[in-house]
Amino acid sequence: MSTFKLVFGLLAVLAWAPSALAEPSPCRAVTHEGSDYTVCEVDLRREVVRFFWKRADGQPYGYLSSLPQSLGGRSGRLLFATNAGMYHADYRPVGLYVENGRELVRANTKAGPGNFHMKPNGVLYVAGQVAGIVETGSFLKQKPQADFATQSGPMLVINGRLHPRFARNGGSRKYRSGVGSRDPSTLVFAISETEVSFGDFARLFRDNLQCKNALFLDGGSATSFYSPDLGRNGNLVPLGPMIGVYERAN
């Protein structure tokens, strides 16, 4: 083999190797009942899920693009990030919030107005390579181990059934984000690209994404989503708690 062909072959291998070794994006476009969504499926055996609220100096991160792009030797790159539930004007989570095994905000079981209090609401929790979404009362009774947890509401799907207060096609239509649990190792995040009702959103999780339980995270006039692969730059206004999903280190 000539020296030219050998060098050319090596350059071709080096150019191909990074894209071949990089983990494909877990996110894809989905259309359900005429509405468009970005859906990101997370296998906790391959990806790492972390929650973030405040920096080391005590100030909220605020912006999804400000999250660490990796966790050092514990992970690969940041794949995507989204909000982790509802928060007050000072960015404090409205309900239960656990980060790195520490309960920073207690569970909120009070009655009140708004989506959070549309009971039953629920808790998303992560413990190593296991995760779950359960109704708040059940979570407090069972007390599962949780490295990370966030309370939000309403529940979208509860043991395979839609929230009882959702009208099939009625109710307000907003941009919405949520998360579903398919099995103990799989979380499915969905971000609507159009305004949808709670009923629309819940059926996406149950009927299309095959999630037995799903939880509304937040929504409004726009959704908050960050993905370098998809060119999504995150949020325009500051957020409270946030979720980052990373490649798992080999």
C-alpha positions as a Markdown table, in Angstrom:
| # | Residue | x | y | z |
|---|---|---|---|---|
| 1 | Met | 0.0 | 0.0 | 0.0 |
| 2 | Ser | 1.4 | 3.5 | -0.9 |
| 3 | Thr | 2.2 | 6.0 | 1.9 |
| 4 | Phe | -0.5 | 8.3 | 0.4 |
| 5 | Lys | -3.2 | 5.7 | 0.7 |
| 6 | Leu | -2.2 | 4.8 | 4.2 |
| 7 | Val | -2.3 | 8.4 | 5.4 |
| 8 | Phe | -5.6 | 9.0 | 3.6 |
| 9 | Gly | -7.1 | 5.9 | 5.2 |
| 10 | Leu | -6.0 | 7.0 | 8.7 |
| 11 | Leu | -7.4 | 10.5 | 8.2 |
| 12 | Ala | -10.7 | 9.0 | 7.1 |
| 13 | Val | -10.9 | 6.8 | 10.2 |
| 14 | Leu | -10.1 | 9.7 | 12.5 |
| 15 | Ala | -12.8 | 11.9 | 10.8 |
| 16 | Trp | -15.3 | 9.1 | 11.2 |
| 17 | Ala | -14.5 | 8.0 | 14.7 |
| 18 | Pro | -16.1 | 10.9 | 16.8 |
| 19 | Ser | -19.5 | 10.6 | 15.1 |
| 20 | Ala | -19.4 | 6.9 | 15.3 |
| 21 | Leu | -18.6 | 6.8 | 19.0 |
| 22 | Ala | -20.9 | 9.7 | 20.0 |
| 23 | Glu | -24.2 | 8.5 | 21.6 |
| 24 | Pro | -27.1 | 9.3 | 19.3 |
| 25 | Ser | -29.6 | 11.9 | 20.6 |
| 26 | Pro | -32.3 | 10.4 | 22.8 |
| 27 | Cys | -34.8 | 13.0 | 21.4 |
| 28 | Arg | -37.1 | 12.7 | 18.4 |
| 29 | Ala | -40.1 | 14.4 | 16.9 |
| 30 | Val | -43.5 | 12.8 | 17.5 |
| 31 | Thr | -46.9 | 13.8 | 16.2 |
| 32 | His | -50.0 | 12.6 | 18.2 |
| 33 | Glu | -53.6 | 13.5 | 17.5 |
| 34 | Gly | -52.4 | 16.3 | 15.1 |
| 35 | Ser | -50.1 | 18.0 | 17.7 |
| 36 | Asp | -46.3 | 18.0 | 17.5 |
| 37 | Tyr | -43.9 | 17.1 | 20.4 |
| 38 | Thr | -40.3 | 16.6 | 21.1 |
| 39 | Val | -39.9 | 13.3 | 23.0 |
| 40 | Cys | -36.7 | 12.2 | 24.8 |
| 41 | Glu | -36.5 | 8.7 | 26.0 |
| 42 | Val | -34.0 | 8.1 | 28.8 |
| 43 | Asp | -32.6 | 4.7 | 29.7 |
| 44 | Leu | -31.0 | 5.1 | 33.2 |
| 45 | Arg | -28.6 | 2.2 | 32.4 |
| 46 | Arg | -27.1 | 4.4 | 29.6 |
| 47 | Glu | -27.9 | 8.0 | 30.8 |
| 48 | Val | -27.5 | 9.9 | 34.1 |
| 49 | Val | -30.3 | 12.1 | 35.4 |
| 50 | Arg | -29.5 | 15.0 | 37.7 |
| 51 | Phe | -31.6 | 17.8 | 39.3 |
| 52 | Phe | -30.2 | 21.3 | 39.7 |
| 53 | Trp | -31.5 | 24.3 | 41.6 |
| 54 | Lys | -28.7 | 26.4 | 43.1 |
| 55 | Arg | -25.0 | 26.9 | 42.3 |
| 56 | Ala | -22.4 | 26.6 | 45.0 |
| 57 | Asp | -22.8 | 30.3 | 45.8 |
| 58 | Gly | -26.5 | 29.8 | 46.6 |
| 59 | Gln | -27.8 | 31.6 | 43.5 |
| 60 | Pro | -30.2 | 29.7 | 41.3 |
| 61 | Tyr | -28.8 | 28.4 | 38.0 |
| 62 | Gly | -31.8 | 30.1 | 36.3 |
| 63 | Tyr | -31.0 | 29.0 | 32.7 |
| 64 | Leu | -30.8 | 25.6 | 31.3 |
| 65 | Ser | -27.8 | 26.5 | 29.2 |
| 66 | Ser | -26.0 | 27.4 | 32.5 |
| 67 | Leu | -26.0 | 23.8 | 33.7 |
| 68 | Pro | -22.7 | 21.9 | 33.8 |
| 69 | Gln | -22.0 | 20.5 | 30.3 |
| 70 | Ser | -20.6 | 17.3 | 32.0 |
| 71 | Leu | -20.3 | 15.9 | 35.5 |
| 72 | Gly | -16.5 | 15.4 | 35.2 |
| 73 | Gly | -15.4 | 11.8 | 35.2 |
| 74 | Arg | -18.9 | 10.7 | 36.3 |
| 75 | Ser | -20.6 | 11.3 | 33.0 |
| 76 | Gly | -20.2 | 12.3 | 29.4 |
| 77 | Arg | -21.8 | 15.3 | 27.8 |
| 78 | Leu | -25.1 | 17.0 | 28.6 |
| 79 | Leu | -27.7 | 15.6 | 26.2 |
| 80 | Phe | -30.7 | 17.8 | 27.1 |
| 81 | Ala | -32.2 | 19.7 | 29.9 |
| 82 | Thr | -35.7 | 20.9 | 30.9 |
| 83 | Asn | -37.6 | 22.3 | 33.9 |
| 84 | Ala | -38.2 | 20.2 | 37.0 |
| 85 | Gly | -41.5 | 21.4 | 38.2 |
| 86 | Met | -43.2 | 24.5 | 39.5 |
| 87 | Tyr | -41.5 | 27.2 | 41.6 |
| 88 | His | -42.3 | 30.4 | 43.5 |
| 89 | Ala | -41.2 | 34.0 | 42.5 |
| 90 | Asp | -37.9 | 33.5 | 44.3 |
| 91 | Tyr | -37.4 | 30.2 | 42.3 |
| 92 | Arg | -38.0 | 28.0 | 45.3 |
| 93 | Pro | -39.7 | 24.8 | 44.4 |
| 94 | Val | -43.4 | 24.8 | 45.3 |
| 95 | Gly | -43.3 | 21.2 | 46.5 |
| 96 | Leu | -41.0 | 18.4 | 47.6 |
| 97 | Tyr | -37.4 | 18.8 | 46.2 |
| 98 | Val | -34.6 | 16.4 | 46.9 |
| 99 | Glu | -31.1 | 16.9 | 45.4 |
| 100 | Asn | -28.1 | 14.6 | 46.0 |
| 101 | Gly | -30.1 | 12.8 | 48.7 |
| 102 | Arg | -30.9 | 15.9 | 50.7 |
| 103 | Glu | -34.4 | 17.1 | 51.1 |
| 104 | Leu | -34.2 | 20.9 | 50.5 |
| 105 | Val | -38.0 | 21.5 | 50.3 |
| 106 | Arg | -40.7 | 19.5 | 52.1 |
| 107 | Ala | -43.7 | 18.0 | 50.4 |
| 108 | Asn | -46.6 | 20.2 | 49.8 |
| 109 | Thr | -50.0 | 18.5 | 50.6 |
| 110 | Lys | -52.1 | 21.7 | 51.0 |
| 111 | Ala | -55.1 | 22.6 | 49.0 |
| 112 | Gly | -54.9 | 25.6 | 46.7 |
| 113 | Pro | -55.4 | 27.0 | 43.2 |
| 114 | Gly | -53.5 | 26.3 | 40.0 |
| 115 | Asn | -52.2 | 23.2 | 38.3 |
| 116 | Phe | -49.9 | 22.1 | 41.1 |
| 117 | His | -53.0 | 21.7 | 43.4 |
| 118 | Met | -55.1 | 19.8 | 40.8 |
| 119 | Lys | -55.0 | 16.6 | 42.9 |
| 120 | Pro | -53.8 | 14.1 | 42.6 |
| 121 | Asn | -50.4 | 15.6 | 42.0 |
| 122 | Gly | -47.2 | 13.5 | 42.1 |
| 123 | Val | -43.5 | 13.0 | 42.5 |
| 124 | Leu | -40.8 | 12.1 | 40.1 |
| 125 | Tyr | -37.9 | 10.4 | 41.8 |
| 126 | Val | -34.5 | 9.0 | 40.7 |
| 127 | Ala | -32.4 | 6.5 | 42.7 |
| 128 | Gly | -29.3 | 5.5 | 40.7 |
| 129 | Gln | -30.5 | 3.5 | 37.7 |
| 130 | Val | -34.1 | 3.3 | 38.9 |
| 131 | Ala | -36.8 | 6.0 | 38.7 |
| 132 | Gly | -40.5 | 6.3 | 39.3 |
| 133 | Ile | -43.5 | 8.6 | 39.2 |
| 134 | Val | -46.1 | 8.2 | 41.9 |
| 135 | Glu | -49.0 | 10.1 | 43.4 |
| 136 | Thr | -47.8 | 12.3 | 46.3 |
| 137 | Gly | -49.6 | 10.5 | 49.1 |
| 138 | Ser | -48.3 | 7.1 | 47.9 |
| 139 | Phe | -44.8 | 8.5 | 47.8 |
| 140 | Leu | -45.0 | 9.8 | 51.3 |
| 141 | Lys | -46.4 | 6.5 | 52.5 |
| 142 | Gln | -43.9 | 4.3 | 50.7 |
| 143 | Lys | -40.9 | 6.5 | 51.2 |
| 144 | Pro | -38.8 | 5.1 | 48.4 |
| 145 | Gln | -35.1 | 5.8 | 48.3 |
| 146 | Ala | -34.5 | 8.9 | 46.3 |
| 147 | Asp | -31.2 | 10.6 | 45.3 |
| 148 | Phe | -33.3 | 13.2 | 43.4 |
| 149 | Ala | -37.0 | 14.0 | 43.6 |
| 150 | Thr | -39.4 | 16.8 | 42.6 |
| 151 | Gln | -43.1 | 17.2 | 43.2 |
| 152 | Ser | -45.4 | 18.8 | 40.6 |
| 153 | Gly | -48.9 | 18.5 | 39.4 |
| 154 | Pro | -51.2 | 17.4 | 38.2 |
| 155 | Met | -50.5 | 13.8 | 37.5 |
| 156 | Leu | -51.3 | 13.1 | 33.8 |
| 157 | Val | -51.6 | 9.3 | 33.9 |
| 158 | Ile | -52.2 | 7.3 | 37.1 |
| 159 | Asn | -51.7 | 3.6 | 36.9 |
| 160 | Gly | -52.8 | 3.6 | 33.3 |
| 161 | Arg | -55.7 | 5.9 | 33.7 |
| 162 | Leu | -56.0 | 9.6 | 32.8 |
| 163 | His | -56.4 | 12.2 | 35.6 |
| 164 | Pro | -60.2 | 12.2 | 36.4 |
| 165 | Arg | -60.6 | 16.0 | 35.9 |
| 166 | Phe | -59.3 | 16.1 | 32.3 |
| 167 | Ala | -61.9 | 16.7 | 29.6 |
| 168 | Arg | -61.2 | 14.9 | 26.4 |
| 169 | Asn | -60.9 | 18.0 | 24.2 |
| 170 | Gly | -61.8 | 20.8 | 26.5 |
| 171 | Gly | -59.9 | 23.0 | 29.0 |
| 172 | Ser | -57.1 | 25.5 | 28.4 |
| 173 | Arg | -54.5 | 24.9 | 25.7 |
| 174 | Lys | -50.9 | 25.8 | 26.5 |
| 175 | Tyr | -47.4 | 24.7 | 25.7 |
| 176 | Arg | -46.6 | 21.9 | 28.1 |
| 177 | Ser | -43.8 | 19.8 | 29.4 |
| 178 | Gly | -44.0 | 16.5 | 31.3 |
| 179 | Val | -42.4 | 13.2 | 32.1 |
| 180 | Gly | -43.6 | 9.6 | 32.1 |
| 181 | Ser | -42.4 | 6.3 | 33.5 |
| 182 | Arg | -42.5 | 3.2 | 31.2 |
| 183 | Asp | -40.6 | 0.9 | 33.5 |
| 184 | Pro | -38.2 | 1.2 | 36.4 |
| 185 | Ser | -35.2 | 2.1 | 34.1 |
| 186 | Thr | -37.0 | 4.3 | 31.5 |
| 187 | Leu | -38.2 | 7.9 | 31.7 |
| 188 | Val | -39.8 | 9.6 | 28.8 |
| 189 | Phe | -39.8 | 13.4 | 28.6 |
| 190 | Ala | -42.2 | 15.3 | 26.3 |
| 191 | Ile | -42.3 | 18.9 | 25.3 |
| 192 | Ser | -45.2 | 20.2 | 23.2 |
| 193 | Glu | -44.3 | 22.3 | 20.1 |
| 194 | Thr | -47.9 | 23.5 | 19.9 |
| 195 | Glu | -50.5 | 24.5 | 22.4 |
| 196 | Val | -52.3 | 21.4 | 23.8 |
| 197 | Ser | -54.9 | 20.5 | 26.5 |
| 198 | Phe | -54.2 | 18.4 | 29.5 |
| 199 | Gly | -56.2 | 15.6 | 27.9 |
| 200 | Asp | -54.2 | 15.8 | 24.7 |
| 201 | Phe | -50.9 | 15.7 | 26.7 |
| 202 | Ala | -52.0 | 12.8 | 28.9 |
| 203 | Arg | -53.1 | 10.6 | 26.0 |
| 204 | Leu | -49.7 | 11.2 | 24.3 |
| 205 | Phe | -48.1 | 9.6 | 27.4 |
| 206 | Arg | -50.6 | 6.7 | 27.8 |
| 207 | Asp | -51.5 | 5.8 | 24.3 |
| 208 | Asn | -48.4 | 6.7 | 22.2 |
| 209 | Leu | -45.5 | 6.6 | 24.6 |
| 210 | Gln | -46.9 | 3.6 | 26.7 |
| 211 | Cys | -46.3 | 5.2 | 30.1 |
| 212 | Lys | -48.3 | 3.8 | 33.0 |
| 213 | Asn | -47.7 | 7.0 | 35.0 |
| 214 | Ala | -46.9 | 10.5 | 33.9 |
| 215 | Leu | -46.5 | 13.9 | 35.6 |
| 216 | Phe | -47.0 | 17.5 | 34.3 |
| 217 | Leu | -43.9 | 19.6 | 34.9 |
| 218 | Asp | -44.9 | 23.1 | 33.7 |
| 219 | Gly | -46.0 | 25.1 | 30.8 |
| 220 | Gly | -47.5 | 28.4 | 29.6 |
| 221 | Ser | -46.8 | 30.6 | 26.6 |
| 222 | Ala | -43.6 | 28.7 | 25.8 |
| 223 | Thr | -41.8 | 25.6 | 27.0 |
| 224 | Ser | -38.3 | 25.4 | 28.3 |
| 225 | Phe | -36.0 | 22.9 | 26.6 |
| 226 | Tyr | -32.2 | 22.8 | 26.0 |
| 227 | Ser | -30.5 | 20.5 | 23.5 |
| 228 | Pro | -27.2 | 21.2 | 21.8 |
| 229 | Asp | -27.9 | 18.4 | 19.2 |
| 230 | Leu | -31.2 | 19.9 | 18.2 |
| 231 | Gly | -30.1 | 23.5 | 18.4 |
| 232 | Arg | -32.5 | 24.3 | 21.2 |
| 233 | Asn | -31.1 | 27.1 | 23.5 |
| 234 | Gly | -33.3 | 26.7 | 26.5 |
| 235 | Asn | -35.4 | 29.3 | 28.4 |
| 236 | Leu | -35.9 | 33.0 | 27.9 |
| 237 | Val | -36.9 | 33.7 | 31.5 |
| 238 | Pro | -35.2 | 32.2 | 34.6 |
| 239 | Leu | -36.4 | 28.9 | 36.0 |
| 240 | Gly | -36.3 | 27.3 | 39.5 |
| 241 | Pro | -35.4 | 23.6 | 39.6 |
| 242 | Met | -34.1 | 21.9 | 36.4 |
| 243 | Ile | -33.3 | 18.5 | 35.1 |
| 244 | Gly | -30.2 | 17.6 | 33.2 |
| 245 | Val | -29.7 | 14.3 | 31.3 |
| 246 | Tyr | -26.1 | 13.2 | 30.6 |
| 247 | Glu | -24.3 | 10.4 | 28.8 |
| 248 | Arg | -23.3 | 7.8 | 31.4 |
| 249 | Ala | -19.5 | 7.4 | 31.7 |
| 250 | Asn | -18.1 | 4.1 | 30.4 |
